[in-house]
Amino acid sequence: MKMNGSQIMIGDIPAAELASRFGTPLYVYDEQKIRENYRRAVGAFKKHCPDFRMFYAVKCSNNPAIVNILRQEGAGADCASVNEILLAKSVGLDGENVMFSGNFLSDEDIRQGLESGVVFNLDDESILPRLLKFGTPEVLSFRINPGYGRSNVGDFVTNAGPNAKFGIHPDHVLEAYRQAQAAGIKRFGAHMMTGSCITDADYFPFVTGLLMDIIGKVSKELGIDFEFVDLGGGLGIPYEPGEPGLDLEAAAAKTAAMFASKCAEYGMKQPRLEMEPARYFVGNAGYVLGRVHSIKHSYKTIVGTDIGMNVLVRPAFYGSYHHIFVDGKENHDRVLLGMCGQLCENTDYWVKDRLLPADMAEGDLVVVENAGAYGFGMSYQYNGRLRAAEVLVNGSEAILIRERERFEDMIAHTIVPDYLKK
Ligand code: LLP
């Protein structure tokens, strides 16, 4: 996003033009920015660890156009469900380039995962005997909970440590690999995903050390040459103005150094290093555009837009901050205002006391920043307010990549028994 005078531009297109052409609420993604983010991240890690592979956790923003951009850049896909696997396959990724990191899997998940030839990353040792009933995978990874996690999204997305539901307890890891070996599996990986939106560069080498101490012992004890070690995602972005971002270069250099030194300490042949971030690629490349529909002067002044918590749930769900720009009014005098969507729940009143242009009026266009990650993917249809359209901007081109939902979509798949129609 950039300013052209007081006009907000996404790529080379005025936000106002996108809003009038495609309507609001509207998700807009800047393709060049996604590619730049991806290249910066891969470049930083490859510089210090040439045998490095990047995956994209598709849950973050699952539009096939976006998954295709990342595939073109060379990313594999990290999938949490069979439908995400189907999505990854639909963009042309083969099984070796798809990690299946689902948790608490059903038998059907396991069966379909095996059939699609993806790399299983088992979240619990109890899944292994169930998996073996269906077949023996070529390669297997376990998701390990190294006992520590952190997140900049409060405690909400701390994905490891004693309070997390994810991963295998360190005390059970050796036995898990032993059983997999006994079943005839020969190729192994190891994985962790400890938290999301981390902007502290020292965090990544720290948790890498924890993981390596666990699998170093496994390698020694069982003679396993790990093929890969996947550090999960978590590369953070700043959301608030002035908030420091992640020093990616430092994170990559220190993580690669920790990885190499732990491999040496445990006499391990250095496995391929992998990561599967998502927010870092698409977070700051996505925006939500919304229209001010009415302004209420009650106990406070509240600006009502069509960006409700159904469109962008992060503020209501996690108390997350998202910066708001007002087209044409960025340099106007500011006063404390509230802002909300149109849903009948007060968590939809997602901005309280924010300095916004004092002359905000019906018809104004607002642009919410950093909405590309966990934005559309977590949106829903509550109150009959349907999901937004998605548009991809590439320089001066704008292409619709998901149609706006219609009433027919809202009632699709519902069934009214005949006796209720009388
Ligand atoms: N790998 C696995 C197994 C994951 O579960 C996730 C995200 C990622 C990778 C990508 O993590 P990232 O690089 O984006 O931090 N809805 C929350 C974030 C939840 C993260 C879930 N797992 C939010 O809006 O902040």
Residues whose N, C-alpha, C, O or C-beta is under 5 A from the ligand:
A	BS01	LLP	A57 D78 S101 V153 V157 M193 G195 S196 C197 G232 G233 G234 L235 E276 P277 A278 R279 R314 A373 Y374
